[in-house]
């Protein structure tokens, strides 16, 4: 699937491949601190459903296992493997 992240995202320009499926454990980057000089905001969780019509996906996040949250691709900076965190224009392994 090809997706377009938030305008100006340093993690993706134009259409980007989205290789993840339902059940995959991912890191979801909502805001990356080098872009807006604020704290970075990212979540870890499992994708529960992809929605082509709404152009996004549902995820059950680690900090709230009871509920699911919807993420629209144009509202987020990036999605990558759940064992990584954003770090200085890229990512690094979680400890």
Beta strands, then each sheet from edge to edge (+ up, - down):
strand 1: 2-4
strand 2: 15-17
strand 3: 25-31
strand 4: 41-51
strand 5: 56-61
strand 6: 69-72
strand 7: 78-81
strand 8: 84-87
strand 9: 90-93
sheet 1: 1+ 2-
sheet 2: 6+ 5- 4+ 3- 7+
sheet 3: 8+ 9-
end
